[in-house]
Amino acid sequence: MALSNWDTLAINNSGKGCNGEVKGKLASLEIYKNWAYIHSKKMWNEDTGYVKDVIAQINSGNLYLGGLNIQAIRHESQNSIFVFVDAGTYNKKRHDNFFAGIGCYAYYSKVDEYLNWKGIELKYADYNAGSRNYRINEKGETIHIREFIDIISFYDENNKLITELEVDKEFGELTDFVGVMPKTFEAFKKWLMTEIAEEYKYDKQFEKWLKKINWDEITRFNQGDAFFVGTENASTEVGKQDNDTLLSQALK
């Protein structure tokens, strides 16, 4: 399933790892793939354009809605979203509810490593990896074969095909399952402790929340695995995930 392609790391108001969701007064936020959905049963209607009870989607930017003060950015590492939410409420006195998390692509591409392995120098703007059960001969004719072969198609900045390469099986897989990578985690931590901390520098409760976080024990989970076995059973510390998702292991 598509969720197996995505990984999440999230921190709740206690400074512990959580399931990637935070509830506000009228709405809740859920990290989904590498964006975030906002849910609200009270504010949803058929005209929102989303299935019940999603009322909005955020990819980046700032948004205050339903008691959720949301800040989100895109990060190039693993095509990630970094999210911080202040979902605190006031009822005679303040009730803090801080949340932060990552949603990212869970696989690492080894296309450049493959080119180096083959000794091929190639400049490209984009690529597409797939498989097929045929080859094209020098005359442009289609020759069907019994097995599927992996193919990488390379494109220039105008999306024009440069070349296609058949992947040598000796190289192995073109992608590795990596979950939330340490470098992505460190970039998120830096963002939270510098940019967000600067905005909340006069907020003592935010400072206390940051101090609660034991960064060495924060866990990540694959969204597909969590769908089948629950967040707790799918969670590991950053860099200590299994070599593959549960679904991939089952299919093998």
Secondary structure, DSSP 8 states (H G I E B T S, - for coil): -GGGGEEEEEE-TTSSB--SEEE-SS-EEEEETTEEEEE-TTT--GGGSSSTTEEEEESSEEEEETTEEEEEEEETGGGEEEEEEE--EESSSEE--EEEEEEEE-EEE-HHHHHHHHT-----SEEEEEEEEEEE-TTS-EEEEEEEEEEEEEE-TTS-EEEEEE--GGG--SEEE-SS-HHHHHHHHHHIIIIIHHHTTT-HHHHHHHHH--TTT-EEEEHHHHHHH-HHHHEEETT---SS-HHHHHH-
